Amino acid sequence: MSDGAGPVVSTLLDGRLRCLQPLTGYRIAIDTVLLAAAVPASATGRLLDVGTGTGAAGLCVAARIAGVQIDGLEIQPEFADLARQNADINGLADRFHIVSGDVAKPPATIRPDSYDHVISNPPYVAAGKGRMPREPSRQLATMESNVDLSDWMSFCIRMARTRGTITVVHRADRVAEILAALAGRVGDLVIYPLWPGGDAPSRPAKRVIIQGRKGMQGPTVLATGLVLHAPGGSYTDAARRVLVDAEALEIG
């Protein structure tokens, strides 16, 4: 790894998946699992995970939905290699194909209008803002570089078929940017807040999932969302059903 540390094994979905990830730097977060859970349970066809990292979101989708073939696009070669290993470790290499490449210059195998579903956890922090992480891999995973959020969303839209779903998880304070990028191109939108809950249940949502369908014109809906933590810090029953029991997240 570029951070100078070897990979370690972590588990997801109550041990259903085993994932190699770096010991330091970028780490798999629950945002990734929730993103995967937002893919409709009835999904079929082809799915693209844009910025797949070590493959966690794609693996979670593959473990939950048997009828989907998945491509994962990843710019960092060391992460792409871990994702390939993770697909193999979990017996999913026949359904989860990892492609090394850049959103700005995607390889020819990632073709526009080819995917029934596109999912992504784009870098959260705009270029020139926030504190730069020390680890190079975490910088690329969390900080925008040559592709800003608007361009990232445009790429996701181009890759989806007409009527295909596009699902992203991102910071709540960047919802306006995402909606602006989707305007006129993606409709039937649902904004799904992820509420922290816990001992301060009135805290605002820091993360949201946004899902829509390419080429549709339906209205935008603000959903009730999901409360993640009960008082004391444990997951709520609703969150556990998604994060532990591998149930779908009912977005619509």
Backbone torsions as a table, in degrees:
resi	resn	phi	psi	omega
1	MET	NA	151.5	-178.2
2	SER	-69.4	-18.7	178.9
3	ASP	-84.5	-0.9	177.2
4	GLY	81.2	15.9	179.9
5	ALA	-129.1	141.3	179.2
6	GLY	-77.4	165.3	-178.4
7	PRO	-75.9	157.1	174.4
8	VAL	-124.7	162.3	-179.1
9	VAL	-98.8	127.3	173.4
10	SER	-120.9	163.1	178.5
11	THR	-118.3	151.9	177.1
12	LEU	-130.9	158.7	176.8
13	LEU	53.7	50.0	176.9
14	ASP	57.1	39.1	176.4
15	GLY	88.3	0.3	177.6
16	ARG	-64.5	-28.8	-179.5
17	LEU	-124.5	142.5	172.8
18	ARG	-115.4	130.3	-173.4
19	CYS	-131.9	126.3	168.7
20	LEU	-76.7	134.9	174.7
21	GLN	-149.1	162.3	-177.7
22	PRO	-62.0	147.6	177.0
23	LEU	-67.2	-35.9	177.8
24	THR	-128.7	167.7	179.0
25	GLY	85.4	-133.4	-176.8
26	TYR	-62.3	134.2	178.4
27	ARG	-132.6	149.0	176.3
28	ILE	-68.6	130.6	-179.9
29	ALA	-115.8	167.3	-179.5
30	ILE	-66.0	-22.0	176.2
31	ASP	-53.3	-40.3	-177.6
32	THR	-65.0	-43.5	-179.6
33	VAL	-66.9	-40.6	179.3
34	LEU	-66.3	-38.2	176.0
35	LEU	-58.4	-48.1	-179.8
36	ALA	-62.9	-38.0	-178.2
37	ALA	-68.1	-18.8	179.9
38	ALA	-79.0	-12.9	175.4
39	VAL	-66.0	128.5	-176.3
40	PRO	-53.2	137.1	-177.6
41	ALA	-61.6	-24.2	-179.9
42	SER	-88.9	8.6	-173.9
43	ALA	-60.2	142.0	173.3
44	THR	-137.9	176.4	175.1
45	GLY	87.0	-141.1	-173.5
46	ARG	-114.0	141.6	179.2
47	LEU	-128.4	139.8	175.6
48	LEU	-115.1	126.7	174.1
49	ASP	-102.9	107.8	-174.5
50	VAL	-87.6	117.7	-173.9
51	GLY	75.9	55.8	-170.2
52	THR	-69.3	-17.3	-178.4
53	GLY	62.7	-127.6	178.8
54	THR	-89.2	10.6	170.8
55	GLY	92.8	7.8	-171.4
56	ALA	-61.0	-45.5	-177.9
57	ALA	-63.8	-47.1	179.0
58	GLY	-61.0	-39.8	178.2
59	LEU	-64.0	-40.8	179.1
60	CYS	-64.2	-40.3	176.3
61	VAL	-63.0	-47.8	-177.6
62	ALA	-62.4	-36.4	-179.7
63	ALA	-69.9	-27.2	-174.6
64	ARG	-97.1	-30.4	-173.4
65	ILE	-126.5	112.9	-173.8
66	ALA	-74.9	-22.7	-170.4
67	GLY	-93.2	21.0	-175.4
68	VAL	-120.4	133.2	169.8
69	GLN	-98.5	134.6	-168.0
70	ILE	-123.7	133.5	167.7
71	ASP	-110.1	137.8	175.5
72	GLY	-118.8	122.1	180.0
73	LEU	-99.4	126.4	-176.7
74	GLU	-142.0	130.8	-176.6
75	ILE	-80.6	-30.3	-175.1
76	GLN	-89.3	114.8	-175.3
77	PRO	-57.2	-36.7	-178.7
78	GLU	-68.6	-33.9	175.6
79	PHE	-71.0	-42.0	178.3
80	ALA	-59.1	-39.1	178.5
81	ASP	-65.4	-42.2	176.9
82	LEU	-63.6	-39.3	179.3
83	ALA	-61.9	-41.0	177.6
84	ARG	-63.2	-42.9	177.3
85	GLN	-62.8	-39.4	-179.8
86	ASN	-65.8	-39.5	176.4
87	ALA	-61.3	-40.7	-180.0
88	ASP	-69.4	-45.1	-179.3
89	ILE	-56.4	-37.9	-175.8
90	ASN	-94.7	10.0	176.7
91	GLY	68.0	29.7	-175.8
92	LEU	-118.8	12.3	-175.7
93	ALA	-64.3	-23.1	179.1
94	ASP	-76.6	-14.1	-177.3
95	ARG	-119.3	-8.4	-175.4
96	PHE	-129.0	107.1	-175.5
97	HIS	-108.9	124.7	-177.7
98	ILE	-98.0	130.1	-179.5
99	VAL	-118.5	125.1	175.7
100	SER	-81.7	128.5	-179.9
101	GLY	171.0	172.6	-173.3
102	ASP	-111.0	138.7	174.6
103	VAL	-56.5	-35.9	-179.0
104	ALA	-68.2	-31.3	179.7
105	LYS	-140.0	74.4	-174.7
106	PRO	-67.9	149.5	176.7
107	PRO	-66.7	160.8	-174.6
108	ALA	-63.7	-22.9	-178.7
109	THR	-73.5	-17.3	176.4
110	ILE	-97.4	100.1	-170.0
111	ARG	-106.5	143.1	176.9
112	PRO	-60.1	152.9	175.8
113	ASP	57.5	32.6	-174.1
114	SER	-112.0	-10.3	-169.2
115	TYR	-118.1	136.3	176.4
116	ASP	-76.1	-24.6	179.5
117	HIS	-144.1	137.6	174.0
118	VAL	-127.6	128.1	177.7
119	ILE	-124.6	153.7	179.5
120	SER	-163.7	146.9	170.7
121	ASN	-119.2	78.9	-173.9
122	PRO	-63.6	161.6	173.7
123	PRO	-52.4	133.6	-172.2
124	TYR	-79.0	-28.4	-167.6
125	VAL	-107.2	127.4	179.2
126	ALA	-65.7	150.3	179.7
127	ALA	-57.9	134.6	177.9
128	GLY	83.6	2.7	179.2
129	LYS	-122.6	155.9	177.8
130	GLY	77.5	174.6	-179.9
131	ARG	-89.6	129.0	-178.6
132	MET	-72.4	121.8	176.1
133	PRO	-61.4	151.1	180.0
134	ARG	-72.7	-36.2	-175.6
135	GLU	-79.1	127.1	-179.1
136	PRO	-55.8	-40.4	-177.7
137	SER	-65.7	-37.3	178.7
138	ARG	-70.7	-33.2	176.2
139	GLN	-57.7	-48.9	-178.1
140	LEU	-67.5	-33.6	-177.2
141	ALA	-76.1	-28.9	-171.4
142	THR	-116.2	-18.0	-176.2
143	MET	-113.2	131.6	175.0
144	GLU	-63.2	144.8	178.9
145	SER	-127.2	-102.3	-177.0
146	ASN	-82.9	-7.2	-179.9
147	VAL	-126.3	117.4	179.3
148	ASP	-85.8	178.4	-173.5
149	LEU	-63.2	-39.9	179.6
150	SER	-62.2	-43.6	179.1
151	ASP	-67.7	-36.9	178.9
152	TRP	-61.8	-46.1	179.7
153	MET	-65.6	-38.0	177.8
154	SER	-61.5	-38.4	176.8
155	PHE	-62.5	-46.1	179.0
156	CYS	-58.2	-41.8	179.9
157	ILE	-64.1	-44.9	-179.4
158	ARG	-60.3	-36.0	-175.8
159	MET	-74.6	-24.4	-176.1
160	ALA	-80.7	146.5	170.4
161	ARG	-71.9	160.1	171.0
162	THR	-59.7	133.2	-174.6
163	ARG	76.4	-2.9	176.5
164	GLY	-70.6	155.4	179.9
165	THR	-87.9	144.3	173.4
166	ILE	-125.4	124.3	-175.7
167	THR	-131.1	128.1	177.4
168	VAL	-132.6	151.6	169.2
169	VAL	-116.2	135.4	-175.8
170	HIS	-157.8	179.5	178.0
171	ARG	-70.5	140.5	-179.1
172	ALA	-63.5	-29.9	-177.8
173	ASP	-76.8	3.4	177.5
174	ARG	-118.8	16.3	179.4
175	VAL	-59.3	-42.6	-177.6
176	ALA	-59.3	-39.6	178.8
177	GLU	-64.5	-41.4	-179.2
178	ILE	-66.6	-45.0	179.7
179	LEU	-63.1	-37.1	177.7
180	ALA	-63.8	-38.9	180.0
181	ALA	-69.2	-29.6	-178.0
182	LEU	-87.5	-18.3	-171.3
183	ALA	-55.3	130.1	177.7
184	GLY	78.3	-4.5	-176.7
185	ARG	-123.0	-27.7	-178.1
186	VAL	-134.4	128.8	179.9
187	GLY	-126.8	-165.9	-174.3
188	ASP	53.1	40.4	-172.6
189	LEU	-77.6	141.2	172.7
190	VAL	-125.1	127.0	172.8
191	ILE	-102.2	118.8	-171.8
192	TYR	-119.2	101.3	-177.7
193	PRO	-71.8	147.6	172.6
194	LEU	-109.6	101.4	-174.3
195	TRP	-84.1	132.9	179.6
196	PRO	-62.4	-42.7	-177.8
197	GLY	66.5	-135.2	-179.8
198	GLY	74.9	-146.0	-176.5
199	ASP	-79.8	-6.6	176.6
200	ALA	-129.0	72.5	-170.0
201	PRO	-64.7	-13.0	-178.7
202	SER	-88.7	3.9	179.4
203	ARG	-63.3	144.3	179.7
204	PRO	-70.0	157.4	176.1
205	ALA	-69.4	133.5	174.8
206	LYS	-95.3	-23.2	-178.8
207	ARG	-126.2	150.8	174.0
208	VAL	-138.3	152.1	167.2
209	ILE	-105.9	132.3	177.5
210	ILE	-121.0	127.7	-179.2
211	GLN	-132.9	138.8	176.7
212	GLY	-152.8	-178.6	-178.3
213	ARG	-125.4	129.6	-177.4
214	LYS	-63.0	132.6	175.2
215	GLY	80.3	1.9	179.8
216	MET	-94.5	162.6	-174.4
217	GLN	-124.1	13.2	-177.9
218	GLY	-67.0	164.0	-176.3
219	PRO	-71.7	165.4	175.5
220	THR	-90.7	133.8	-177.6
221	VAL	-117.4	132.9	171.7
222	LEU	-95.6	109.9	-175.5
223	ALA	-81.2	165.4	176.6
224	THR	-62.6	-38.4	178.4
225	GLY	87.4	-168.7	-175.1
226	LEU	-125.7	128.5	171.9
227	VAL	-88.1	122.5	-171.9
228	LEU	-83.3	-39.8	-170.7
229	HIS	-124.1	139.2	173.0
230	ALA	-85.2	165.6	172.5
231	PRO	-53.8	133.3	-175.7
232	GLY	100.6	-17.3	172.6
233	GLY	105.1	-12.4	179.0
234	SER	-72.6	160.7	177.6
235	TYR	-67.0	145.5	171.9
236	THR	-68.2	162.5	177.9
237	ASP	-58.8	-39.6	-179.8
238	ALA	-64.1	-41.4	178.6
239	ALA	-68.0	-39.5	179.8
240	ARG	-63.1	-36.9	-179.8
241	ARG	-61.0	-31.4	179.5
242	VAL	-85.6	-50.6	-172.1
243	LEU	-77.8	-28.1	-176.4
244	VAL	-108.7	-47.7	-174.5
245	ASP	-88.2	-2.9	175.6
246	ALA	65.8	30.1	175.3
247	GLU	-78.2	158.9	177.1
248	ALA	-71.9	150.9	173.9
249	LEU	-94.2	115.6	-175.1
250	GLU	-78.7	93.4	-176.0
251	ILE	-74.9	-48.6	-175.3
252	GLY	-81.8	NA	NA
